[in-house]
Amino acid sequence: MIAADDISAGLPDRVMRKAQWRLLPLIFLAYLIAIVDRLNISFAAATMNADLGFTATVYGLAGGIFFVSYALLEVPSNMAMMRFGSRIWLTRIMITWGLISAAQMFVQTPMQFYVLRFLLGAAEAGFFPAILFYASLWFPAKWRGRAISRFYVAQPVSQILMGLVSGPILGLDGMSGLQGWQWLFLLEAIPAILMGIIIFKFLPDGPAVVSWLEPDERQWLTGALATDEGAITSTKHDSVMRAIADKPVLLFGLVWFFYVGAVNAFYVSAPQILGLKTGLGTQGVGLLVAAGGVLGAFALIGLGWHSDRRQERFWHILAPAIMVAASIATLATGPSPALAALAALTLAVTWLPSQPVFFSALSETLHERHRAVGVAAVNTFGQFGSFLSISAFGVAKDATGTYDLGLAAMAVSVVIGAGILNHIRRAAQRKTLPQAVTSSA
């Protein structure tokens, strides 16, 4: 390990620049493709359901089955990744989900649809925790927030991309005897397969095996990562199940259950809600959502940078969470169209940017040996929270005839998640969680 006095000026920043330029574009593209392949069903739905005679019940059940298999296999997938290595396992995930996504073009019956959506969730399970774990192998805690933010921006970019390419692809209807939705599944699956091959060839397993780092750069990086691990005081477990049941994992999981579950329930019905609350038509709502995506992308990068600069995580999550709850509560009160639009934009620039900071805080509480499994466990809480929240939101809408009760419940759910996170923050200040995550602002 290089002593502090022996570190040349600019060495850490130089190493981080190299790592970002070499690794983040690959991770960004992989994550972008993952989101596109997950969301393309929503663009295919209208024509596919009409062509195949699928009811809304069939379509909804198929969509839900994806999250069931994803949640159930999230932890086992990351246990396998720890055995086979990040590069090989990410390659496996991308190629298998690409093949299954493409296979959806052959769907003819509801059962075929259910099976393929279940298999797609199973294939993709573990992908997000795997890339978070991979980032932790390269970026010390001081740089991790901005690194995660820079590939996380794939989420808003995917919304823009889907809006631009899905329409023209659906316009291929009838070409070579295929329907437009079949072309959509086929053409948007090919990049996943190609990206899997690219990752296998170009994504290195770790700093020790790359030639683009000089010896002093490699030594500094491995030393900085080892220092981060040494600062973690959480319990080292002898079994994976004990690591999953660790108190920090359970508490972070509960935060994610209430927080991400509520917000995902909102976004499932966001176009209808915003249309009613703002009085905008379909095109107007689309422009509002797109504007929120653009603003959210900039806010995402900025919040991650500021969190790293201040070396503080919790208030960079809590403050946005409070604004998210306030925005949803505002929509529940029947505001003026202008105020409803402002609430929607506020939600867009606070919800998404807080996510990478959340996972930075989580990853800094866990030892490397159990980090991937712990992140997967927390993400599983969020998957089940989303399933329950979306279901309950639909029941509330049918029971009351409006979205207002469901929106109010969402706001309360976010507040509960924020309260649990604040408990974690206070515990960290009492040195019961890793010093690396404790507020220093």
C-alpha positions as a printed NumPy array, in Angstrom:
array([[  0.   ,   0.   ,   0.   ],
       [  1.277,   3.462,  -0.894],
       [  1.781,   5.734,   2.103],
       [ -0.088,   9.014,   2.03 ],
       [  3.139,  10.991,   1.774],
       [  4.183,   8.952,  -1.277],
       [  1.04 ,   9.629,  -3.316],
       [  1.938,  11.935,  -6.201],
       [ -0.2  ,  14.969,  -6.85 ],
       [ -3.244,  14.098,  -8.902],
       [ -2.714,  10.327,  -8.742],
       [ -6.154,   9.439,  -7.284],
       [ -8.009,  11.691,  -9.721],
       [ -6.001,  10.297, -12.634],
       [ -6.824,   6.711, -11.682],
       [-10.511,   7.516, -11.26 ],
       [-10.649,   9.258, -14.639],
       [ -9.148,   6.198, -16.302],
       [-11.574,   3.854, -14.546],
       [-14.568,   6.008, -15.418],
       [-13.708,   6.281, -19.111],
       [-12.835,   2.591, -19.418],
       [-15.692,   1.077, -17.412],
       [-18.682,   3.389, -17.029],
       [-19.595,   3.537, -20.751],
       [-19.89 ,  -0.272, -20.809],
       [-21.924,  -0.363, -17.598],
       [-24.1  ,   2.519, -18.799],
       [-24.916,   0.793, -22.088],
       [-25.645,  -2.523, -20.364],
       [-27.999,  -0.849, -17.891],
       [-29.67 ,   1.152, -20.659],
       [-30.355,  -2.008, -22.651],
       [-31.725,  -3.723, -19.538],
       [-34.274,  -0.971, -18.966],
       [-35.278,  -0.867, -22.643],
       [-35.894,  -4.629, -22.696],
       [-37.89 ,  -4.38 , -19.485],
       [-40.087,  -1.524, -20.7  ],
       [-40.658,  -2.434, -24.348],
       [-43.67 ,  -4.545, -23.388],
       [-45.525,  -1.339, -22.493],
       [-44.997,  -0.021, -26.029],
       [-45.907,  -3.363, -27.621],
       [-48.992,  -3.867, -25.441],
       [-51.678,  -2.057, -27.448],
       [-51.126,  -3.79 , -30.798],
       [-49.984,  -7.115, -29.315],
       [-53.039,  -7.415, -27.085],
       [-55.324,  -6.571, -30.001],
       [-53.629,  -9.043, -32.358],
       [-53.634, -11.914, -29.851],
       [-56.904, -11.129, -28.079],
       [-55.228, -10.672, -24.697],
       [-57.353,  -9.02 , -22.018],
       [-56.047,  -6.486, -19.518],
       [-56.044,  -9.263, -16.924],
       [-53.779, -11.434, -19.065],
       [-51.446,  -8.543, -19.752],
       [-51.346,  -7.453, -16.097],
       [-50.651, -10.961, -14.812],
       [-47.806, -11.391, -17.291],
       [-46.311,  -8.087, -16.209],
       [-46.516,  -9.074, -12.552],
       [-44.989, -12.502, -13.103],
       [-41.803, -10.809, -14.309],
       [-41.31 ,  -9.166, -10.908],
       [-42.1  , -12.353,  -9.013],
       [-39.31 , -14.379, -10.629],
       [-36.984, -11.361, -10.529],
       [-37.508, -10.98 ,  -6.782],
       [-37.265, -14.682,  -5.954],
       [-34.023, -15.197,  -7.862],
       [-32.295, -11.902,  -7.061],
       [-30.258, -13.275,  -4.154],
       [-29.482, -16.712,  -5.682],
       [-28.269, -14.973,  -8.843],
       [-25.8  , -12.869,  -6.91 ],
       [-24.64 , -15.867,  -4.908],
       [-23.796, -17.457,  -8.257],
       [-22.027, -14.271,  -9.358],
       [-19.764, -14.457,  -6.304],
       [-18.78 , -17.953,  -7.408],
       [-18.283, -17.358, -11.142],
       [-17.164, -13.719, -11.148],
       [-18.835, -10.482, -12.243],
       [-17.735, -10.523, -15.891],
       [-18.87 , -14.082, -16.646],
       [-22.129, -13.702, -14.754],
       [-23.042, -10.373, -16.351],
       [-22.335, -11.954, -19.745],
       [-24.658, -14.845, -18.892],
       [-27.404, -12.503, -17.711],
       [-27.352, -10.296, -20.807],
       [-27.247, -13.085, -23.38 ],
       [-30.004, -15.128, -21.746],
       [-32.333, -12.173, -21.253],
       [-31.705, -11.071, -24.847],
       [-32.668, -14.488, -26.184],
       [-35.788, -14.71 , -23.999],
       [-36.813, -11.144, -24.82 ],
       [-36.565, -11.934, -28.525],
       [-38.574, -15.132, -28.013],
       [-41.565, -13.015, -26.971],
       [-42.129, -12.32 , -30.668],
       [-43.408, -15.908, -31.005],
       [-46.06 , -15.605, -28.276],
       [-49.529, -16.781, -29.326],
       [-51.258, -17.862, -26.1  ],
       [-51.536, -16.431, -22.569],
       [-49.615, -19.375, -21.1  ],
       [-46.712, -18.806, -23.485],
       [-46.741, -15.14 , -22.462],
       [-46.703, -16.009, -18.75 ],
       [-43.856, -18.49 , -19.121],
       [-41.66 , -16.14 , -21.149],
       [-42.222, -13.183, -18.807],
       [-41.368, -15.413, -15.833],
       [-38.217, -16.619, -17.58 ],
       [-37.285, -13.05 , -18.533],
       [-37.478, -11.968, -14.886],
       [-35.431, -15.002, -13.884],
       [-32.806, -14.244, -16.535],
       [-32.46 , -10.584, -15.561],
       [-32.535, -11.235, -11.796],
       [-29.394, -10.029, -10.101],
       [-28.252,  -7.722, -12.891],
       [-28.587,  -4.433, -11.022],
       [-26.97 ,  -5.628,  -7.764],
       [-24.225,  -7.215,  -9.866],
       [-23.27 ,  -3.951, -11.555],
       [-23.408,  -2.128,  -8.215],
       [-21.078,  -4.732,  -6.757],
       [-18.795,  -4.419,  -9.764],
       [-18.621,  -0.64 ,  -9.292],
       [-17.584,  -1.189,  -5.667],
       [-14.585,  -3.223,  -6.894],
       [-13.252,  -0.196,  -8.778],
       [-14.432,   2.983,  -7.102],
       [-13.521,   3.765,  -3.479],
       [-16.27 ,   5.235,  -1.309],
       [-15.11 ,   8.804,  -1.946],
       [-15.864,   8.437,  -5.68 ],
       [-18.599,   5.815,  -5.64 ],
       [-21.644,   8.091,  -5.517],
       [-20.771,   9.972,  -8.687],
       [-19.729,   6.76 , -10.461],
       [-23.087,   5.102,  -9.753],
       [-24.919,   8.291, -10.74 ],
       [-23.177,   8.382, -14.113],
       [-24.394,   4.961, -15.193],
       [-27.729,   5.37 , -13.395],
       [-28.533,   8.19 , -15.8  ],
       [-29.385,   5.378, -18.214],
       [-32.854,   5.35 , -16.633],
       [-34.021,   8.754, -17.911],
       [-32.088,   8.273, -21.152],
       [-33.962,   5.007, -21.759],
       [-37.281,   6.847, -21.586],
       [-36.132,   9.278, -24.253],
       [-34.71 ,   6.46 , -26.394],
       [-37.852,   4.34 , -26.177],
       [-39.96 ,   7.296, -27.231],
       [-37.754,   7.906, -30.254],
       [-37.274,   4.366, -31.61 ],
       [-40.358,   2.377, -30.599],
       [-42.739,   4.26 , -32.888],
       [-40.666,   3.718, -36.045],
       [-40.099,   0.053, -35.163],
       [-43.82 ,  -0.52 , -34.623],
       [-44.257,   1.113, -38.025],
       [-42.543,  -1.914, -39.586],
       [-45.863,  -3.747, -39.165],
       [-46.333,  -6.28 , -41.962],
       [-42.716,  -6.295, -43.143],
       [-41.495,  -9.85 , -43.79 ],
       [-44.762, -11.141, -42.402],
       [-44.103,  -9.869, -38.876],
       [-46.277,  -7.577, -36.805],
       [-44.837,  -4.32 , -35.464],
       [-44.735,  -5.618, -31.879],
       [-42.794,  -8.676, -33.069],
       [-40.198,  -6.431, -34.702],
       [-40.003,  -4.466, -31.438],
       [-39.173,  -7.528, -29.35 ],
       [-36.666,  -8.778, -31.928],
       [-34.756,  -5.586, -32.697],
       [-34.572,  -4.389, -29.102],
       [-33.291,  -7.794, -27.909],
       [-30.315,  -7.973, -30.284],
       [-28.308,  -5.259, -28.44 ],
       [-28.492,  -7.277, -25.197],
       [-26.911, -10.306, -26.835],
       [-24.208,  -8.219, -28.5  ],
       [-23.539,  -6.336, -25.274],
       [-23.099,  -9.609, -23.413],
       [-20.326, -10.561, -25.835],
       [-18.719,  -7.113, -25.508],
       [-18.755,  -7.329, -21.708],
       [-17.11 , -10.749, -21.782],
       [-14.351,  -9.427, -24.018],
       [-13.731,  -5.953, -22.631],
       [-14.921,  -5.732, -19.006],
       [-12.005,  -6.618, -16.7  ],
       [-12.562,  -8.653, -13.541],
       [-10.666,  -6.241, -11.291],
       [ -7.836,  -3.69 , -11.011],
       [ -5.155,  -6.339, -10.608],
       [ -5.547,  -7.666, -14.168],
       [ -5.639,  -4.494, -16.293],
       [ -2.739,  -3.152, -18.333],
       [ -4.076,   0.418, -18.58 ],
       [ -3.156,   1.172, -14.963],
       [  0.458,   1.897, -14.126],
       [  1.943,  -0.025, -11.167],
       [  1.682,   2.964,  -8.822],
       [ -1.9  ,   3.614,  -9.964],
       [ -2.888,  -0.009,  -9.412],
       [ -1.222,  -0.024,  -6.008],
       [ -3.007,   3.14 ,  -4.924],
       [ -6.409,   1.839,  -6.075],
       [ -6.134,  -1.538,  -4.376],
       [ -4.894,   0.213,  -1.245],
       [ -7.764,   2.699,  -1.229],
       [-10.314,  -0.095,  -1.649],
       [ -8.665,  -2.082,   1.154],
       [ -8.795,   0.983,   3.402],
       [-12.521,   1.313,   2.759],
       [-13.05 ,  -2.334,   3.678],
       [-10.985,  -1.903,   6.826],
       [-13.168,   1.017,   7.919],
       [-16.298,  -1.153,   7.809],
       [-17.107,  -2.388,  11.279],
       [-20.229,  -4.405,  10.544],
       [-20.235,  -8.083,  11.466],
       [-18.413, -10.522,   9.207],
       [-20.59 , -13.581,   8.721],
       [-19.671, -17.152,   7.997],
       [-22.808, -17.821,   5.941],
       [-24.725, -16.01 ,   3.246],
       [-28.06 , -16.323,   5.046],
       [-26.646, -14.629,   8.125],
       [-25.384, -11.826,   5.93 ],
       [-28.865, -11.371,   4.441],
       [-30.424, -11.329,   7.92 ],
       [-27.956,  -8.699,   9.14 ],
       [-29.694,  -5.708,  10.73 ],
       [-28.399,  -3.061,   8.249],
       [-29.639,  -5.142,   5.295],
       [-33.069,  -5.579,   6.87 ],
       [-33.391,  -1.883,   7.747],
       [-32.279,  -0.7  ,   4.305],
       [-34.635,  -3.291,   2.836],
       [-37.581,  -1.851,   4.761],
       [-36.691,   1.641,   3.552],
       [-36.698,   0.391,  -0.032],
       [-39.928,  -1.558,   0.497],
       [-41.852,   1.563,   1.494],
       [-40.014,   4.079,  -0.687],
       [-39.55 ,   2.396,  -4.054],
       [-42.803,   0.465,  -3.733],
       [-44.837,   3.657,  -3.41 ],
       [-43.093,   5.542,  -6.198],
       [-43.246,   2.631,  -8.631],
       [-46.979,   2.412,  -8.007],
       [-47.228,   6.059,  -9.024],
       [-45.217,   5.659, -12.209],
       [-47.237,   2.648, -13.37 ],
       [-50.259,   4.964, -13.644],
       [-48.436,   8.28 , -14.09 ],
       [-49.807,   9.146, -17.581],
       [-53.414,   8.739, -16.445],
       [-52.821,  10.593, -13.162],
       [-51.015,  13.502, -14.797],
       [-53.616,  13.726, -17.551],
       [-56.381,  14.088, -14.97 ],
       [-54.504,  16.451, -12.668],
       [-53.026,  18.765, -15.321],
       [-55.73 ,  18.608, -17.973],
       [-53.078,  17.859, -20.617],
       [-53.636,  15.508, -23.512],
       [-51.493,  12.518, -24.354],
       [-48.882,  14.575, -26.178],
       [-48.75 ,  17.168, -23.425],
       [-48.29 ,  14.531, -20.739],
       [-45.54 ,  12.954, -22.837],
       [-43.723,  16.269, -23.062],
       [-44.116,  16.792, -19.312],
       [-42.666,  13.343, -18.583],
       [-39.82 ,  13.94 , -21.047],
       [-39.037,  17.299, -19.427],
       [-38.936,  15.581, -16.054],
       [-36.558,  12.977, -17.461],
       [-34.156,  15.62 , -18.757],
       [-34.206,  17.538, -15.482],
       [-33.877,  14.305, -13.538],
       [-30.775,  13.314, -15.497],
       [-28.99 ,  16.541, -14.607],
       [-30.148,  16.354, -10.985],
       [-28.979,  12.737, -10.77 ],
       [-25.425,  13.597, -11.798],
       [-25.363,  16.689,  -9.598],
       [-26.636,  14.982,  -6.457],
       [-24.156,  12.116,  -6.771],
       [-21.296,  14.591,  -7.258],
       [-22.376,  16.694,  -4.271],
       [-22.811,  13.643,  -2.046],
       [-19.264,  12.514,  -2.842],
       [-17.877,  16.011,  -2.38 ],
       [-19.464,  16.367,   1.061],
       [-18.883,  12.688,   1.891],
       [-22.459,  12.523,   3.157],
       [-25.16 ,  10.084,   2.126],
       [-28.201,  10.172,   4.383],
       [-29.384,  13.76 ,   3.977],
       [-28.845,  13.412,   0.22 ],
       [-31.548,  10.717,   0.39 ],
       [-33.762,  12.112,   3.147],
       [-34.181,  15.599,   1.689],
       [-35.294,  14.255,  -1.736],
       [-37.584,  11.724,  -0.003],
       [-39.351,  14.527,   1.865],
       [-39.832,  16.379,  -1.428],
       [-41.124,  13.2  ,  -3.095],
       [-43.699,  12.724,  -0.337],
       [-44.735,  16.386,  -0.576],
       [-45.091,  16.154,  -4.368],
       [-47.284,  13.05 ,  -4.22 ],
       [-49.358,  14.534,  -1.404],
       [-49.859,  17.677,  -3.504],
       [-51.204,  15.609,  -6.385],
       [-53.615,  13.913,  -3.961],
       [-55.203,  17.234,  -2.948],
       [-56.588,  18.11 ,  -6.381],
       [-54.24 ,  21.023,  -7.116],
       [-54.45 ,  23.5  ,  -9.968],
       [-53.058,  22.222, -13.297],
       [-49.948,  24.391, -12.944],
       [-49.256,  23.157,  -9.407],
       [-49.833,  19.554, -10.494],
       [-47.278,  19.976, -13.3  ],
       [-44.814,  21.509, -10.835],
       [-45.333,  18.601,  -8.435],
       [-44.672,  16.121, -11.252],
       [-41.429,  17.878, -12.209],
       [-40.342,  18.064,  -8.564],
       [-40.948,  14.354,  -8.227],
       [-38.848,  13.685, -11.327],
       [-35.849,  15.684, -10.072],
       [-35.861,  14.187,  -6.565],
       [-36.889,  10.513,  -6.794],
       [-34.48 ,   9.192,  -9.393],
       [-31.38 ,  11.182,  -8.261],
       [-31.679,   9.826,  -4.713],
       [-31.489,   6.184,  -5.815],
       [-27.747,   5.908,  -6.57 ],
       [-26.93 ,   7.732,  -3.324],
       [-29.107,   5.199,  -1.479],
       [-27.181,   2.292,  -2.966],
       [-23.875,   4.034,  -2.297],
       [-24.847,   4.291,   1.372],
       [-25.912,   0.654,   1.429],
       [-22.772,  -0.646,  -0.27 ],
       [-20.608,   1.221,   2.221],
       [-22.199,  -0.673,   5.121],
       [-21.379,  -4.134,   3.773],
       [-18.193,  -6.142,   3.525],
       [-17.163,  -7.01 ,  -0.027],
       [-17.804, -10.707,   0.557],
       [-21.503, -10.12 ,   1.238],
       [-22.08 ,  -6.847,  -0.618],
       [-23.643,  -8.314,  -3.765],
       [-25.98 , -10.571,  -1.794],
       [-26.922,  -7.765,   0.602],
       [-27.741,  -5.34 ,  -2.211],
       [-29.748,  -8.067,  -3.939],
       [-31.698,  -8.714,  -0.744],
       [-32.533,  -5.017,  -0.357],
       [-33.589,  -4.811,  -3.997],
       [-35.837,  -7.833,  -3.439],
       [-37.639,  -5.934,  -0.677],
       [-38.295,  -3.205,  -3.227],
       [-39.647,  -5.658,  -5.806],
       [-42.181,  -7.068,  -3.37 ],
       [-43.047,  -3.579,  -2.139],
       [-43.734,  -2.554,  -5.727],
       [-45.98 ,  -5.555,  -6.333],
       [-48.032,  -4.885,  -3.19 ],
       [-48.231,  -1.117,  -3.722],
       [-49.306,  -1.411,  -7.346],
       [-51.991,  -3.942,  -6.4  ],
       [-53.276,  -1.84 ,  -3.499],
       [-53.304,   1.283,  -5.646],
       [-55.569,  -0.429,  -8.166],
       [-57.935,  -1.58 ,  -5.411],
       [-58.126,   1.965,  -4.011],
       [-58.885,   3.37 ,  -7.464],
       [-61.707,   0.88 ,  -8.063],
       [-63.136,   1.418,  -4.572],
       [-63.177,   5.248,  -4.634],
       [-63.285,   6.116,  -8.31 ],
       [-60.324,   8.486,  -7.944],
       [-56.563,   8.256,  -7.482],
       [-56.53 ,  10.552,  -4.452],
       [-56.716,   7.967,  -1.65 ],
       [-53.996,   5.871,  -3.28 ],
       [-51.782,   8.923,  -3.741],
       [-52.214,   9.899,  -0.105],
       [-51.246,   6.375,   0.955],
       [-48.157,   6.587,  -1.282],
       [-47.064,   9.802,   0.41 ],
       [-47.453,   8.175,   3.829],
       [-45.456,   5.156,   2.66 ],
       [-42.571,   7.384,   1.536],
       [-42.63 ,   9.165,   4.905],
       [-42.428,   5.802,   6.708],
       [-39.423,   4.836,   4.583],
       [-37.767,   8.174,   5.349],
       [-38.387,   7.648,   9.051],
       [-36.644,   4.264,   8.972],
       [-33.746,   5.779,   7.044],
       [-33.429,   8.529,   9.629],
       [-33.214,   5.818,  12.291],
       [-30.337,   4.257,  10.345],
       [-28.667,   7.679,  10.112],
       [-28.873,   8.23 ,  13.847],
       [-27.567,   4.72 ,  14.502],
       [-24.637,   5.419,  12.19 ],
       [-23.819,   8.53 ,  14.199],
       [-23.679,   6.32 ,  17.286],
       [-21.072,   4.176,  15.48 ],
       [-23.399,   1.167,  15.112],
       [-23.082,   1.333,  11.339],
       [-19.914,   1.788,   9.271],
       [-18.085,   5.042,   9.71 ],
       [-17.865,   5.321,   5.918],
       [-21.583,   6.055,   5.758],
       [-21.832,   8.325,   8.787],
       [-22.713,  11.926,   7.996],
       [-19.708,  14.212,   7.976],
       [-21.409,  17.25 ,   6.536]])
